[in-house]
Structure formats: C-alpha cells, structure tokens
Amino acid sequence: MTGRRRFRSTFPLPLTRPVRATALGAVALTACAALTAGCGVIPGATGGSGGDPIKVMTWAPENTDATNKPGMPAMARAYGKWINAHGGINGRKLEVLTCNDHNDSVGAAKCARRAAAEGAVAVVGSYSQFGDSYLAPLESAGIPYIGGYGVTNEEFTGSMSYPVNGGQPALLAGLGRALAGTCGTVALVRPDSIAGDQLPALLDSGLKAGRHAAAEDQLAAENATSYGDQADRALRSATRDPARKGCVVPALGDRTDTFMDSFRRSRDDFPAVRTATVLGSVDQSLIDATGGSSGPYEGAYVTSWYPPASDSRWDPMKKVISEEAFGDNRIDPADAGVQTTWIAYIVLKAVLERIGSGEASADTVRHALDDDLKVSTGGLTPALHWPYEGKLAGLGLPRLVNADVTLQVVRNGRLVAARRTAETGLAGGTDMTATLESADLD
C-alpha cells in the first residue's frame, strides 16, 4: 500500500457521479441567482443570528425504486420538535429543513443548493450516494456536513465532512476479524465494479489480523435478478474443507436479499455453512421481511457501527421518538440511518452549546468543530472529534475518526449483541484503525 493511494467508495451499489468541476460551476451560477446580496455573501453566515431560529437540513432518498431512508429526515424532524418543546438550544429554536435527494446526483445537488439558499448552518445526519454532487455546493457555501451515513469516499476525504462512523471500511475489516477464528474457507460475494474491487482487501485485512487466509473473491453483477450460479459457487468454496464450517459473506448492498433468496434454495444441497454480512446489506427490517427466525439470516454475524437497538444507551432516542413521533412507522429505532441521524444531532447540539449566545452560522459551527471539540455520545460511539487529518490519512481516509465496530448476531430472528468468544475477538465497540492501516489497497 502507498500512503498516497486515494481510497474509492466501498458502498456496493452503482455510484454515478458528475464531474466535480461541473458541479462547482453549477453552484456558482445558482448561488449568484439565489442570493440577493451577491456572490460575495456566504450562505448561512447570518443564519440563527439574534432571536431567529437556527436552520439545519437533513436529506435522504424517499419513494424511489432503489435505496430509501425516510426514517432519517423523520428522525430529524422529531428531534427538532423535541428540542423546541424543551426550550430550544441556548433559548433558540431549531428549524429542521428536510430534502429528498431522489437517489440521484441532480437531486443531491439541489438539496445542497437549497441548504445554502435557505441559510442552513449545517447539514446533519443525512444519506446520499452522490458525494461529488452535494459536497461541492456545501464547500462553496462553507456549510459543514455532520454525520453522513458513510456511503461515499468523499465523506471521509472532504474538509467540510464530519463523519460519526467508519462506513463500509470499518464494517468489513471488523467482519473479517470476527470470522477469522470461527470460519474455515470464507467466500466473499461482491459486485463486479470499481467500488466492489476494494471490498476483498478490507475484509482480508481483518482476516489477516486473525491469522486467517484471504477470502475467496467471487464477483457478481450488481443488477442481477437472480444469483443461483454465484450461490452455488460460494457454497462449493465454503464447504471445501470438511473439517471446518465455512462462511459465505454476501456484500451486495440492496442486492444482498436477492442473493440470499438464491442461496436459500441452494444451501440444502451442501453441508452447513455460516453466513455473515455488514450493516447496510442487511438490517432488522430485512430480517423480519424474510422470515425472521425461520429465514436465511438466522445465525448470521453482522457487523455494525453501533450497539444493538435493545441496548439501554438508545433509551434517550426512543424517548424522543415516543414523545414526538409516536406511531410514525418511518422511524425504526433499529435502523442504522435513524441511529446515525440521532448521533449527528447530538454532535450538533454540542456544537451549538459550545457557541453559546454567540452567532450561530455555518462559519461558527465549522470553527467549533475544528477547534478540538470532543463530543460524548453517551457511549454509542467513542468520543468524537475531527483533527485536520485522522490516523487513516495514509489510507486515503483522513476524515475517518471513528473506526469502532460491534458484532451482532441474528438470534431468534432478532439482531442482538454477539457474545464475546476467543474466536470472534470482538466485544462492545472494537477499534479497527490498526487493522485498516494494514489493508493492502494497491
């Protein structure tokens, strides 16, 4: 590995990105048209001044044919209502703007330009696959991006980005470490794409840390409607050693469920294997939809950034949901998007409390984040802070500051904390920084 290699996105879905220069040009034209004070004014510079509400924005795709995260903006609105019902922050109301990026680059750019035009001081707890489209407008306007979902490379490289989790790199390294002591042959099924090309090295970094051989790398079309051939090949690989139960690791994003449907039909023809994957490829709602305890995920290991939803550290979030969004079925406390939004708003609150009675603007929010602010999240993550370059800058991820993962297992149809064993080596939050530093991404 060279210290200067630029890390590509590891989210196993097609990521169509516009050219950065085009996005910057569009931002300049739109900003000039939208701002009556002229191009020299920084949007958000006076947002929240005096007794005005402090504006922030949360965006995510909704009502699309692909990935949807409606719980994230819904959680943001519930948080805003709860804060305002309890006196605001420093006596100031919080105005939460939401936006649907429609899961496309144009929509993502529109949301970012709207945040600038409406004077948002930050974009908080959001999801979009189109980092090049939204970060350029935010950078142009000086608006920080706090707590994205971790789906794009740009979230871990952009100077205006303040991620709260380790994205797919941490999850895959952690999964490899967990499987090293429990599995025979490990078969990885991943997209045949540029993004997918990074996944084996990340999983292998964890396997190597546990003194395990590299995974069998099996490519699959990311838009297939059936994965029968891939399931058969994975099962043949994983059952090669009759002395040790093998493991099959599908990392196909939204297509993981399609793979598991084919896998379920094929697995009876082979010896037993363990399945394992990462959050984002499977969550509690998918486990429920595929049969719960009788479905294909029963017994599967899943790495996550956070503790299971049953953990008492989530009780404050659940209280807010109960008080302000009772009956809103978009907000699932077990959804990693909802959890990420909650943590991102914890960070925002800490920033605004640091600013105190001073001007709340995009500029002051950013300076507070850069001024060695350390945020406690009640044990949901390690204390968060964002130095200019984190420990993983040499891997091309200078903004990745939280590489902790937890290991969960599907037991009786529910995602619960896995018991620590000598084999898995993971318990609670385990820091994958050192493991990722050894990843060979050349």
C-alpha positions in Angstrom: 0.0 0.0 0.0 1.3 3.5 -0.8 0.4 6.4 1.5 -0.9 8.4 -1.4 -3.5 6.0 -2.7 -6.9 7.5 -3.0 -9.5 5.2 -1.5 -12.6 4.6 -3.6 -16.1 4.3 -2.2 -16.7 0.8 -0.8 -20.5 1.0 -0.9 -21.5 -1.9 -3.0 -24.0 -0.1 -5.2 -23.6 1.7 -8.5 -22.5 5.3 -7.8 -22.9 7.6 -10.7 -21.0 10.8 -10.1 -20.9 14.1 -12.1 -17.6 15.7 -12.8 -16.6 17.9 -9.9 -15.8 20.9 -12.0 -19.3 20.8 -13.5 -20.9 20.7 -10.1 -18.8 23.7 -8.9 -19.8 25.7 -12.0 -23.5 25.0 -11.4 -23.1 26.0 -7.8 -21.6 29.4 -8.7 -24.4 30.2 -11.2 -27.1 29.1 -8.8 -25.7 30.8 -5.8 -25.5 34.1 -7.6 -29.1 33.8 -8.8 -30.4 32.8 -5.3 -28.6 35.4 -3.1 -29.8 38.9 -3.4 -26.7 40.2 -1.6 -24.5 38.9 -4.4 -21.9 36.2 -4.8 -19.6 37.5 -2.1 -22.1 36.6 0.7 -21.6 33.2 2.4 -25.0 31.4 2.8 -25.6 30.6 6.4 -23.3 33.4 7.6 -26.2 35.1 9.4 -28.4 32.0 9.9 -29.5 31.9 13.5 -28.5 35.4 14.4 -30.3 37.3 17.1 -33.5 35.5 18.1 -34.0 33.8 14.7 -34.4 30.0 14.6 -31.2 28.1 13.8 -31.7 26.4 10.5 -30.2 23.0 9.6 -31.1 20.5 6.9 -31.3 16.7 6.8 -31.7 14.9 3.5 -32.2 11.3 2.3 -33.8 9.4 -0.6 -37.5 8.7 -0.3 -40.1 7.0 -2.6 -37.5 5.7 -5.1 -37.1 2.3 -6.7 -33.7 1.9 -5.0 -32.4 2.7 -1.5 -34.8 4.7 0.6 -34.1 6.2 4.1 -37.3 8.0 5.1 -36.6 7.4 8.8 -33.6 9.8 8.7 -35.5 13.1 7.9 -38.4 11.9 10.0 -36.0 11.4 13.0 -34.5 14.8 12.4 -38.0 16.5 12.5 -38.8 14.6 15.7 -35.6 15.8 17.2 -36.3 19.4 16.2 -39.8 19.2 17.8 -38.4 17.7 21.0 -35.6 20.3 21.3 -38.1 23.2 20.8 -40.6 21.7 23.2 -37.8 21.8 25.8 -36.7 25.3 25.4 -34.6 25.1 22.3 -30.8 25.3 22.4 -29.5 28.3 24.3 -33.1 29.6 24.2 -33.0 29.4 20.3 -35.5 27.4 18.3 -34.1 24.7 15.9 -35.7 24.8 12.4 -35.1 21.4 10.7 -35.4 21.6 6.9 -35.7 18.3 5.0 -35.0 17.3 1.4 -35.5 14.3 -0.8 -32.4 13.7 -2.9 -34.4 11.1 -5.0 -31.3 8.8 -5.1 -29.8 10.7 -8.0 -27.0 13.2 -8.5 -29.2 16.1 -9.6 -31.4 15.7 -6.6 -28.4 15.6 -4.2 -27.0 18.8 -5.7 -30.5 20.5 -5.5 -30.7 19.7 -1.8 -27.2 21.1 -1.2 -28.0 24.3 -3.1 -31.3 24.7 -1.2 -29.4 24.3 2.1 -27.2 27.2 1.1 -30.0 29.4 -0.3 -32.1 29.0 2.9 -29.2 29.7 5.3 -28.7 26.3 6.9 -25.8 26.4 9.3 -25.1 22.6 8.8 -26.4 19.5 7.0 -26.9 16.9 9.7 -27.5 13.1 9.8 -28.1 12.6 6.1 -27.8 10.0 3.4 -26.8 10.3 -0.2 -24.7 8.2 -2.6 -23.6 11.3 -4.6 -20.8 12.9 -2.6 -19.4 14.8 -5.6 -22.8 16.3 -6.2 -23.5 17.6 -2.7 -20.1 18.3 -1.2 -19.0 20.8 -3.8 -22.0 23.1 -3.2 -21.6 22.7 0.6 -17.9 23.5 0.4 -18.6 26.5 -1.8 -21.0 27.8 0.8 -18.9 26.8 3.8 -21.6 24.5 5.2 -20.4 21.6 7.3 -21.8 18.1 6.7 -22.2 16.4 10.0 -22.8 12.7 10.3 -23.4 11.3 6.9 -24.2 7.6 6.6 -20.7 6.8 5.4 -21.6 5.5 2.0 -19.2 7.5 -0.1 -15.4 8.1 -0.3 -16.0 11.9 -0.2 -17.4 11.7 3.4 -14.0 10.5 4.6 -11.9 13.0 2.5 -13.9 16.2 2.3 -12.7 19.0 4.5 -16.3 20.0 5.3 -17.3 16.5 6.3 -17.5 15.4 9.9 -18.5 11.6 9.8 -19.6 9.9 13.0 -19.0 6.3 11.9 -16.4 4.3 9.9 -18.5 3.5 6.9 -18.0 0.3 5.0 -14.2 0.1 5.6 -14.6 -0.4 9.3 -17.5 -2.8 8.9 -15.7 -5.1 6.5 -12.4 -5.1 8.5 -14.4 -5.9 11.6 -16.3 -8.7 9.9 -13.0 -10.2 8.7 -11.6 -10.1 12.3 -14.8 -11.7 13.7 -14.8 -14.5 11.1 -11.1 -15.4 11.3 -11.5 -17.6 14.4 -14.8 -19.2 13.5 -14.7 -20.0 9.8 -13.0 -22.4 7.6 -12.9 -21.1 4.0 -14.5 -17.6 3.6 -16.3 -16.9 0.3 -16.9 -13.2 -0.4 -19.6 -12.4 -3.0 -19.3 -8.8 -4.1 -20.1 -6.5 -7.0 -18.1 -6.7 -10.2 -17.4 -3.0 -10.1 -14.7 -0.4 -9.3 -16.3 0.1 -5.9 -16.5 -3.7 -5.3 -12.9 -4.1 -6.1 -11.9 -2.6 -2.8 -14.0 -5.0 -0.7 -11.7 -8.0 -0.7 -8.8 -6.0 0.7 -10.9 -4.6 3.5 -12.3 -8.0 4.5 -8.9 -9.6 4.2 -7.3 -7.0 6.5 -9.5 -8.4 9.3 -9.0 -12.0 8.3 -5.2 -11.4 8.3 -5.3 -9.8 11.7 -6.9 -13.1 12.9 -4.3 -15.1 11.1 -6.7 -16.5 8.6 -6.2 -17.0 4.8 -7.7 -14.4 2.4 -11.3 -14.8 1.3 -12.3 -16.5 -1.9 -13.2 -13.5 -4.1 -16.3 -14.1 -6.2 -17.7 -11.4 -8.5 -21.4 -10.9 -9.2 -23.3 -8.5 -11.4 -24.7 -5.8 -9.1 -28.0 -5.5 -11.0 -28.8 -9.2 -11.4 -32.3 -10.5 -10.6 -31.0 -14.0 -9.6 -27.7 -15.3 -8.1 -28.1 -19.0 -8.4 -24.7 -19.6 -10.0 -23.0 -17.3 -7.5 -24.7 -19.0 -4.6 -23.6 -22.5 -5.8 -20.0 -21.3 -6.3 -19.9 -19.7 -2.9 -21.3 -22.8 -1.2 -18.8 -25.1 -3.0 -15.9 -22.8 -1.8 -17.1 -22.6 1.7 -17.6 -26.3 2.1 -14.3 -27.3 0.6 -12.8 -28.2 4.0 -15.0 -30.8 5.6 -13.2 -30.3 9.0 -14.2 -26.7 9.4 -17.5 -25.0 8.7 -17.0 -22.3 6.1 -18.7 -18.9 5.8 -20.4 -17.1 3.0 -20.2 -13.3 3.0 -22.6 -11.5 0.6 -21.7 -7.8 0.3 -24.1 -6.7 -2.5 -25.9 -3.8 -0.8 -29.6 -3.8 -1.8 -29.0 -6.9 -3.9 -27.9 -9.0 -0.9 -31.5 -10.0 -0.3 -31.7 -11.2 -3.9 -28.6 -13.3 -3.4 -29.9 -14.7 -0.2 -33.1 -15.8 -1.9 -31.0 -17.8 -4.4 -28.7 -19.0 -1.6 -31.7 -20.4 0.4 -32.7 -22.5 -2.5 -29.2 -23.9 -3.0 -27.9 -24.4 0.6 -29.8 -27.7 1.2 -27.6 -29.4 -1.4 -24.4 -28.6 0.6 -23.0 -29.1 4.1 -24.0 -26.4 6.6 -22.2 -23.0 6.4 -22.4 -19.8 8.4 -23.5 -16.6 6.7 -22.2 -13.1 7.6 -22.5 -9.6 6.2 -22.4 -5.9 7.2 -25.0 -3.4 8.2 -26.4 -1.8 5.1 -26.6 -5.1 3.3 -29.0 -6.4 6.0 -30.9 -4.8 8.8 -33.7 -5.8 11.2 -36.5 -4.9 8.8 -35.0 -7.1 6.1 -34.6 -10.0 8.6 -38.3 -9.6 9.5 -39.4 -9.5 5.9 -37.5 -12.7 5.0 -39.0 -14.8 7.8 -37.3 -13.8 11.0 -36.0 -16.9 12.9 -37.0 -19.2 10.0 -35.4 -17.0 7.4 -31.9 -17.3 5.8 -30.3 -14.8 8.1 -30.8 -16.8 11.3 -27.4 -17.3 13.0 -25.7 -14.8 10.7 -23.0 -12.5 12.0 -23.5 -8.8 11.2 -21.0 -6.0 11.9 -22.4 -2.6 12.9 -21.1 0.8 13.9 -23.3 1.0 17.0 -24.8 -1.2 19.8 -28.0 -3.2 19.1 -31.2 -1.3 19.3 -32.1 -3.2 22.6 -29.1 -1.5 24.4 -30.2 1.0 27.1 -27.9 3.6 25.6 -30.6 4.2 22.9 -33.3 5.0 25.5 -33.0 8.8 25.1 -33.6 8.4 21.4 -36.5 6.1 21.9 -38.0 8.7 24.4 -37.8 11.4 21.8 -39.5 9.1 19.2 -42.2 8.2 21.7 -42.9 11.9 22.6 -42.7 13.4 19.2 -43.2 10.7 16.6 -45.4 8.1 18.2 -47.0 5.9 15.5 -44.6 7.2 12.7 -43.6 3.9 11.2 -40.9 5.5 9.2 -38.8 5.8 12.3 -37.4 2.4 13.3 -35.0 2.6 16.3 -33.1 -0.4 14.9 -32.4 1.3 11.6 -28.8 2.4 11.3 -29.9 5.5 9.4 -32.1 6.7 12.2 -29.4 5.9 14.7 -26.8 7.9 12.6 -29.2 10.9 12.5 -29.6 10.8 16.3 -25.9 10.7 16.9 -25.3 13.5 14.3 -27.9 15.7 16.2 -26.1 15.0 19.4 -23.0 16.5 17.8 -24.9 19.5 16.5 -26.3 20.2 20.0 -22.8 20.0 21.5 -21.5 22.5 18.8 -24.3 25.0 19.4 -23.8 24.7 23.2 -20.1 25.5 22.6 -21.1 28.6 20.6 -23.5 29.6 23.4 -25.1 33.0 22.9 -22.7 33.9 20.1 -23.6 34.0 16.4 -24.8 30.6 15.1 -23.7 30.4 11.5 -22.1 27.9 9.1 -18.8 29.6 9.8 -19.0 29.4 13.6 -20.3 25.8 13.5 -17.4 24.8 11.4 -14.9 26.6 13.6 -16.3 25.0 16.7 -16.0 21.5 15.1 -12.4 22.3 14.1 -11.4 23.7 17.4 -10.7 20.3 19.1 -14.3 19.9 20.1 -14.8 16.4 21.7 -18.4 15.2 21.8 -19.7 12.4 24.1 -22.5 10.4 22.5 -23.4 8.6 25.7 -21.3 5.5 24.9 -22.9 4.9 21.5 -19.6 5.8 19.9 -16.2 6.8 21.3 -15.8 10.5 22.0 -15.9 12.2 18.6 -13.5 14.8 17.4 -12.1 15.7 14.0 -8.4 16.6 13.7 -7.2 18.0 10.4 -6.0 14.5 9.4 -7.0 11.3 11.2 -4.9 8.2 11.7 -6.1 6.8 8.4 -5.0 9.6 6.2 -2.3 7.3 4.8 -5.1 5.0 3.6 -6.8 8.0 1.8 -9.4 8.4 4.6 -8.2 11.5 6.5 -11.7 12.3 8.0 -12.4 8.8 9.3 -12.1 9.3 13.0 -14.3 6.5 14.4 -13.4 3.0 13.3 -15.2 1.2 16.1 -17.5 -1.7 15.2 -19.7 -4.0 17.1 -20.5 -7.6 16.3 -24.2 -8.7 16.3 -25.8 -12.0 15.5 -29.3 -12.9 14.3 -30.7 -15.0 17.2 -34.4 -16.0 17.2 -35.0 -13.5 14.4 -33.5 -10.5 16.2 -30.2 -8.7 15.8 -28.6 -8.9 19.2 -25.1 -8.4 20.6 -22.9 -11.4 19.9 -21.3 -12.9 22.9 -17.6 -12.4 23.0 -15.6 -15.5 22.4 -11.9 -16.2 21.9 -12.7 -16.9 18.2 -14.5 -13.7 17.3 -12.3 -11.4 19.4 -14.9 -8.6 19.2 -17.0 -7.2 22.1 -18.7 -3.9 22.5 -17.0 -1.3 20.3 -13.7 -2.6 18.9 -11.4 -0.2 17.1 -10.5 -1.3 13.6 -8.0 1.6 13.0 -4.8 -0.6 13.3 -6.4 -3.3 11.2 -7.3 -0.9 8.4 -3.8 0.6 8.4 -2.6 -2.8 7.3 -5.1 -3.1 4.4 -3.4 -3.6 1.1 -5.3 -1.5 -1.4 -2.8 -1.4 -4.2 
